[in-house]
């Protein structure tokens, strides 16, 4: 039996009998610029997205000293630590983000990669928390974020069914939305495996959505046709910008088109009950031969 349960996230319900909940992932595509973050929030709101999402890490917890010292040239310095610290927003920036989202009337939340980041983001009235695919096997983090009591959106990229089973056992099924994902950036179309969406829905009896990292739109629209009740896509002002996630992101016209196409698909899916619709009767009268089956339509 497939559940029709829904999870309340802010003012909206996310579930298989509800409109698709569309999340514009800003992530770290702001490149440390608050002005760029504001622009991306405005793009998401104008496109009709339901929420925007950021990423939050406590750099010295998530990364080892050796990893932070690793040579990695970027616009921010010569080490990986220079890059990671430059991409992290603090209290002042998130207060600005919170105010900007309220003004644009679009909710925001974040993927938190460590417990300190969960505590930091929980100071704001976010409607939910996101568990990134990379964090699905981090049991202490899962326990900590569950104690906050907010709904969870959980991505399953780079994870086996056994790992997902374990995470679901630990988290429990309440107030939880699962997302199918392929964590290649960008992902090739032959790696997306969209049929996993109904399979996960059947296996876990939970609302299941899709987090896409491909370059185009059709596969994400197809995910909705296959039953994805939530869609998350990265957004950017320009896919040629510097940054590891930019190439797998949608530009303003792309996210606008995606929202339009998803809403069109939702209208097209209907209720599954075969019937003759009103606009077919004139055509039927014109084209059906006299003496054809008189069984009532």
MOUR-V190924 format. One record per residue. RES is the residue in three letters. BURIAL is # if it has 24 or more other C-alpha atoms within 12 Angstrom, else .. D_LAST is the distance of its C-alpha to the last C-alpha in whole Angstrom. Layout:
RES_BURIAL_D_LAST / RES_BURIAL_D_LAST
This chain:
UNK_._31 / UNK_._31 / UNK_._32 / UNK_._31 / UNK_#_34 / UNK_#_35 / UNK_#_39 / UNK_._40 / UNK_#_42 / UNK_#_43 / UNK_._41 / UNK_._38 / UNK_#_36 / UNK_#_36 / UNK_#_33 / UNK_#_30 / UNK_#_28 / UNK_#_30 / UNK_#_30 / UNK_#_32 / UNK_#_36 / UNK_#_38 / UNK_#_42 / UNK_#_44 / UNK_#_47 / UNK_#_50 / UNK_#_52 / UNK_#_55 / UNK_#_54 / UNK_#_56 / UNK_#_59 / UNK_#_61 / UNK_._61 / UNK_#_60 / UNK_._59 / UNK_#_57 / UNK_#_55 / UNK_#_54 / UNK_#_53 / UNK_#_50 / UNK_#_49 / UNK_#_49 / UNK_#_47 / UNK_#_44 / UNK_#_44 / UNK_#_43 / UNK_#_41 / UNK_#_39 / UNK_#_40 / UNK_#_40 / UNK_#_43 / UNK_#_46 / UNK_#_48 / UNK_#_52 / UNK_#_54 / UNK_#_57 / UNK_#_60 / UNK_#_64 / UNK_#_65 / UNK_._68 / UNK_._66 / UNK_#_63 / UNK_._66 / UNK_._69 / UNK_._72 / UNK_._72 / UNK_._69 / UNK_._70 / UNK_._73 / UNK_._71 / UNK_._72 / UNK_._69 / UNK_._69 / UNK_._67 / UNK_._67 / UNK_._68 / UNK_._71 / UNK_._72 / UNK_._71 / UNK_#_68 / UNK_#_69 / UNK_#_69 / UNK_#_66 / UNK_#_64 / UNK_#_66 / UNK_#_65 / UNK_#_62 / UNK_#_62 / UNK_#_61 / UNK_._63 / UNK_._64 / UNK_._64 / UNK_#_61 / UNK_#_59 / UNK_._60 / UNK_._59 / UNK_#_56 / UNK_#_55 / UNK_._56 / UNK_#_54 / UNK_#_51 / UNK_._51 / UNK_._51 / UNK_#_48 / UNK_._46 / UNK_#_45 / UNK_#_46 / UNK_#_49 / UNK_#_50 / UNK_#_51 / UNK_#_52 / UNK_#_55 / UNK_#_57 / UNK_#_60 / UNK_#_60 / UNK_._63 / UNK_#_60 / UNK_#_57 / UNK_#_60 / UNK_#_61 / UNK_#_57 / UNK_#_56 / UNK_._59 / UNK_#_56 / UNK_#_53 / UNK_#_51 / UNK_#_47 / UNK_#_47 / UNK_#_49 / UNK_#_48 / UNK_#_50 / UNK_#_50 / UNK_#_50 / UNK_#_53 / UNK_#_54 / UNK_#_52 / UNK_#_55 / UNK_#_57 / UNK_#_57 / UNK_._59 / UNK_#_57 / UNK_#_54 / UNK_#_56 / UNK_#_58 / UNK_#_54 / UNK_#_53 / UNK_._55 / UNK_#_55 / UNK_._51 / UNK_#_49 / UNK_#_46 / UNK_#_46 / UNK_#_44 / UNK_#_45 / UNK_#_45 / UNK_#_46 / UNK_#_47 / UNK_#_50 / UNK_#_49 / UNK_._48 / UNK_._46 / UNK_._49 / UNK_._51 / UNK_#_47 / UNK_._47 / UNK_._51 / UNK_#_50 / UNK_#_47 / UNK_._49 / UNK_._52 / UNK_#_50 / UNK_#_47 / UNK_#_43 / UNK_#_44 / UNK_#_43 / UNK_#_43 / UNK_#_40 / UNK_#_41 / UNK_#_41 / UNK_#_40 / UNK_#_43 / UNK_#_45 / UNK_#_48 / UNK_#_50 / UNK_#_50 / UNK_#_49 / UNK_#_46 / UNK_._45 / UNK_._42 / UNK_._42 / UNK_._44 / UNK_#_41 / UNK_#_39 / UNK_#_36 / UNK_#_34 / UNK_#_37 / UNK_#_35 / UNK_#_32 / UNK_#_35 / UNK_#_38 / UNK_#_35 / UNK_._34 / UNK_._38 / UNK_#_39 / UNK_#_36 / UNK_#_37 / UNK_#_36 / UNK_#_36 / UNK_#_37 / UNK_#_38 / UNK_#_42 / UNK_#_42 / UNK_#_45 / UNK_#_44 / UNK_#_44 / UNK_#_41 / UNK_#_38 / UNK_._35 / UNK_#_36 / UNK_#_36 / UNK_#_32 / UNK_#_31 / UNK_#_33 / UNK_#_31 / UNK_#_27 / UNK_#_29 / UNK_#_29 / UNK_#_33 / UNK_#_33 / UNK_#_36 / UNK_#_38 / UNK_#_41 / UNK_#_43 / UNK_#_46 / UNK_#_47 / UNK_#_50 / UNK_#_51 / UNK_#_52 / UNK_._52 / UNK_._55 / UNK_._57 / UNK_._59 / UNK_#_58 / UNK_#_56 / UNK_#_53 / UNK_#_52 / UNK_#_51 / UNK_#_48 / UNK_#_47 / UNK_#_45 / UNK_#_47 / UNK_#_45 / UNK_._43 / UNK_#_42 / UNK_#_41 / UNK_#_39 / UNK_#_37 / UNK_#_36 / UNK_#_35 / UNK_._33 / UNK_#_31 / UNK_#_31 / UNK_#_29 / UNK_._27 / UNK_#_26 / UNK_#_25 / UNK_._23 / UNK_._21 / UNK_._21 / UNK_._18 / UNK_._18 / UNK_._16 / UNK_._13 / UNK_._10 / UNK_._8 / UNK_._6 / UNK_._10 / UNK_._11 / UNK_._13 / UNK_._11 / UNK_._9 / UNK_._13 / UNK_._13 / UNK_._10 / UNK_._12 / UNK_._15 / UNK_._15 / UNK_._13 / UNK_._15 / UNK_._15 / UNK_._15 / UNK_._12 / UNK_._10 / UNK_._9 / UNK_._6 / UNK_._4 / UNK_._0
